[in-house]
Amino acid sequence: MNHVAKQAFLSFLFPLLLISNVAWSIDITSVGNWPLTIGENDLINGAGSDLNSTYESTTYQVSLTISGTSGSWRVDVRKVNTNWHSDLHLWVRRTGDGSGGSVSNGSVYQELTDTDQPFFTGSDDVPGITAQLKLSGMSIQVPPDTYTATIYYTVVDI
Amino acid sequence: MRKLLLASLMVAVLAFGVAAATTDSDTHSFSVDIEEMAVLDCTDAPGTLSLTQPAAGGAEPAPVTDATAYIQYTIVLGSEITKEIQARISDGTLPVGCTLTLSANAALYEGTDTVEPITLSGTALDLITLIPTCATGTVADTDGAVLTYSLSVEALTGTAADSTVVKNTSNQITIEFTLADTA
């Protein structure tokens, strides 16, 4: 490789490779474990009554950060059950826009299933997008146990 | 030189193409811990039970009953099979020569009543047994198991022992109900 070829490699290919590996490495981080405990204090009206059927987290329970973007993206969401009861239903909705780029959709509760569903869309880097979780279907007919699921958020370039 | 540039460009475009389709995922957990529950509540206390003189001379005073109080409960069972409710006198004493009995009428699927009323004393006795996971409801005077109290004079024998029945005494009795695992 002569001197000209080396210069071509350094001045053209290397920056391109660098750009392709750095600028397009989209990333999502989620924070928001929600451990919920249900006991006698959750009875609707004390002794003789059933349990409240619905429980909501704080509106800022989940915080999502999208970075390394190069334009528009979509966030999908699903859950994977570890131990679950068929009466229980878990929901999520977006409650905040974060800062920076733009975010839209996802502000109405949607039930989480075991397959990816579109949650919300946006563009550019956006930190601090908040979300809220809701559990429904609770009653005394759900046997005492610890029911767990992992919630997956996937960001996709679009 | 041209070959080198072309090859380099292809590699770069390939790398670019692969990277542009990128996605990324992250997770957090959710867990709900449902505890076992066993809570009960008594609605109204029964009214005053007053023994009055019999209508006919020679007869014993008729027992007096009250069925206005209810016991309401919520049970969420874990590893236990069933629960039971026991009752006892926890405070106060009955007038000498008198007996206080109690029975409960639980609805279907909210436990099994004792066959006969239990005679209340300081010792806890089973009142409702085999209670499954249930919630009786909380509406006053309709939901739950109705409690029937009956105060009577112990059988008079026509002996000196009869004189131990003390008239004109007024005692306040506290009844304690306990939810326990089925023995």
Interface residues (C-beta under 8 A of the other chain):
Chain A: M1 N2 V4 A5 A8 F9 F12 L13 L16 L17 I19 S20 N21 W24 S25 I26 D27 I28 T29 S30 V31 G32 N33 W34 P35 L36 T37 I38 G39 E40 L43 N45 G46 A47 G48 S49 D50 Y55 V62 S70 K79 L88 L90 L133 L135 M138 I140 Q141 V142 P143 P144 D145 T146 Y147 T148 A149 T150 I151 Y152 Y153 T154 V155 V156 D157
Chain B: M1 L4 L5 S8 L9 V11 A12 A15 F16 A19 A20 A21 T22 T23 D24 S25 D26 T27 H28 S29 F30 S31 V32 D33 I34 E35 E36 M37 V39 L40 D41 Q72 Y73 T74 I75 V76 L77 G78 T133 C134 A135 T136 G137 T138 D143 G144
